[in-house]
Amino acid sequence: MIYKSRKGDLDLSQATRLYPAVIVEMHGEIAEMSLEWGELYGDRVKIVNYVLVFDFTPLHEDVKERTVLEFETKEALVAEMQEVAKFFK
């Protein structure tokens, strides 16, 4: 299952995790939080952008192998998630 993203071809059959997240800034610190967290507390922090994380890191490995797609809006993130979801139907 090869997904052609703007960062290149991604073999979805090798993904160990696939998840949306929000990048936030609070008190000068940048952090990746769950999309649900962003929906609950987004009014208390600055939302930098939204991301879709394709994690290819083998289980129990320390070296991270991830591809992160960034989006300016939640709507753009959701649209990309819908495209990826077609591969899992």
C-alpha positions as CSV (number, residue, x, y, z in Angstrom):
1,M,0.0,0.0,0.0
2,I,2.0,3.0,-1.3
3,Y,0.6,6.4,-0.4
4,K,2.0,9.2,-2.6
5,S,2.4,12.1,-0.2
6,R,4.0,15.5,-0.9
7,K,7.0,14.2,1.1
8,G,7.3,11.1,-1.1
9,D,6.0,7.6,-1.3
10,L,5.0,6.1,2.0
11,D,4.6,2.3,2.4
12,L,1.6,2.2,4.7
13,S,2.0,-1.6,5.2
14,Q,5.2,-0.7,7.1
15,A,3.6,1.9,9.4
16,T,3.5,0.9,13.0
17,R,1.5,4.0,14.0
18,L,-0.5,6.6,12.1
19,Y,-2.0,9.5,14.0
20,P,-3.1,13.1,13.8
21,A,-1.7,15.6,16.3
22,V,-1.5,19.4,16.9
23,I,1.7,21.3,17.4
24,V,1.2,23.9,20.1
25,E,3.3,26.7,21.7
26,M,2.9,27.6,25.3
27,H,5.3,29.7,27.4
28,G,7.9,29.6,24.6
29,E,7.8,25.7,24.5
30,I,6.7,23.8,21.4
31,A,5.0,20.4,21.9
32,E,3.2,17.8,19.9
33,M,-0.2,17.0,21.5
34,S,-3.1,14.7,20.5
35,L,-5.7,16.2,18.3
36,E,-8.3,15.6,21.1
37,W,-6.1,17.6,23.5
38,G,-5.9,20.4,21.0
39,E,-9.7,20.5,20.7
40,L,-10.1,20.6,24.5
41,Y,-7.3,23.2,25.3
42,G,-6.7,24.9,22.0
43,D,-8.1,28.2,23.3
44,R,-5.4,28.2,26.1
45,V,-2.4,27.8,23.8
46,K,-1.2,28.9,20.4
47,I,-1.8,26.3,17.8
48,V,1.2,26.3,15.5
49,N,-0.1,23.7,13.0
50,Y,-1.7,20.4,12.6
51,V,0.2,17.2,11.6
52,L,-0.3,13.7,10.4
53,V,2.4,11.4,11.7
54,F,3.4,8.2,9.8
55,D,5.5,6.3,12.3
56,F,7.6,3.5,10.8
57,T,9.7,2.8,13.9
58,P,9.9,-0.9,14.7
59,L,8.4,-1.8,18.1
60,H,10.9,-1.5,20.9
61,E,13.4,0.5,18.9
62,D,14.8,3.8,20.1
63,V,15.6,5.4,16.7
64,K,12.6,7.1,15.4
65,E,11.6,6.7,11.7
66,R,8.8,9.1,11.1
67,T,7.4,11.2,8.3
68,V,5.3,14.2,9.4
69,L,2.9,16.0,7.1
70,E,2.1,19.5,8.3
71,F,-1.1,21.5,7.7
72,E,-2.2,25.0,8.5
73,T,-5.8,24.1,9.2
74,K,-7.7,21.2,10.9
75,E,-9.8,20.9,7.8
76,A,-6.8,20.3,5.6
77,L,-5.6,17.6,8.0
78,V,-8.9,15.9,8.0
79,A,-9.0,15.9,4.2
80,E,-5.6,14.2,4.1
81,M,-6.7,11.7,6.7
82,Q,-9.7,10.8,4.5
83,E,-7.4,10.2,1.6
84,V,-5.2,7.9,3.6
85,A,-8.2,6.1,5.1
86,K,-9.1,4.9,1.5
87,F,-6.1,2.6,1.7
88,F,-7.6,0.8,4.7
89,K,-11.1,0.1,3.3
